[in-house]
């Protein structure tokens, strides 16, 4: 999946090149405002580490000879074996940071080489013991000063806020299906270790594919029904639809992460009596709620009310200035992923209500208005909800661009198109033209969507003529 979405995994030599770049001193994203750390040796340590590795390979004196050579062999073997088997596309900043975690073991050996080389060179230069130790202490202090700003995590609470926001938004007795490191690990920690929301059940959607995961299920997941050995396409396995069918009558189910029922694995497991159309996802704050189609038809009023209540804590955190500063926390940090996860929640909500608006007015106009069926009110509420959601994304996108940061690919380009559609439905051709013109400017010449955007801009230009004076492209 990662290779298809972000490019192929890098080959062995490229992976080694990235390692040595990071070890020597240049940043992995040279010249970018989104890096979060510098190199390990700060250039000055390179000759000492190289000298130490050469000395160990040649053979240290006395009883340390075998140990030195073993270190060189182990260091080289790890680098070659690991980078031959690693499969992440590390040109993506976050994946590169995940990949770099596995450099800690070879780096610990590299630092031993540095110490060996430094000791030998200090003796050759006839540095006294006090002077040699003073220079070593100065180098360590330089590392601390150099990395302090980016490595100071004393006020980094974004992951805790995100996980608590997800857990505390759940109704009583809910089942939460998590998918992804950011979604599962901190949420499970708060739930198990700190006892946050003991009434809910937190499950890993990926680990449900292993048969051992449901062992001792009565003790670990009281009240959760596993309708088979594991979530896997064989005779003893079960599909996610069957899991929904077994649990939804008694407990509400929510998903947290990017999965949807119509995955490849799900398609392999479909049964004739169960179809993915039986269940759909409704945005619920950071989460999605699973709803059974033939039992519940949710109105925009119900969806907007529940989403607003679920996202309220995170929105207050945003308005209060608690979100991570992306000029400090770059694309290769989980803090940046927290910001992305928050705005993706608004993107999912906006996309849902825009789709709902396009179905209106219907036979009952989705109903459930306080005064009964009121199509005009329902349509106005739907359009306003979409405008609010994409207005947040629009402001966030401008913030990314003003800081010279890349807009997350998950919603890059969707904002202008959605806002253009919203203003067009609202009868404001000038603002619709402005957003669609921005959308057109972002399209490459060979993009198949460029022609669609161009036609839309031309049509809106004709509508806007006589409505207001404007220059093309329209300026806000």
Buried (B, 14 or more C-beta within 10 A) or exposed (E): EEEEEBEEBBEBEEBBEBBEBBBBBBBBBEEBBBBBBBBBBBEEBBBBBBBBBBBBBEEBEEEEEEEBBEBBEEBBEBBEEBBEEBEBBBBBBBBBBBBBEBBEBBBEBBBBBBBBBBBBBBEEEEBEEEEBEEEBEEBEEEBEEBBEEBEEEEEBBBBBBBBBBBBBBBBEEBBBBBBBEBBBBBBBBBBEEEEBBEEBBBBBBBBBBBBEBBEEBEEEBEEBBBBBBBBBBEEEBBBBBBBBBBBBEEBBBBBBBEBBBEBEBBEEBBEEEBEBEBBBBBBBBBBBBBBBEEEEEBBBBBBBEBBBEBBEBBBEBBEEEEBBEBEBBBBBBBBBBBBBBBBBBBBBBBBBBBEBBEEBEEEEBBBBBEEEBBBEBBBEBBBBBBBBBBBBBBEBBEBBEEEEBEBBEEBEBBBBBBBBBBBBBBEBBBBBBBBBBBBBEBBEEEEEBBEBBEEBBEBBBEBBEEEEEBEEEBEE
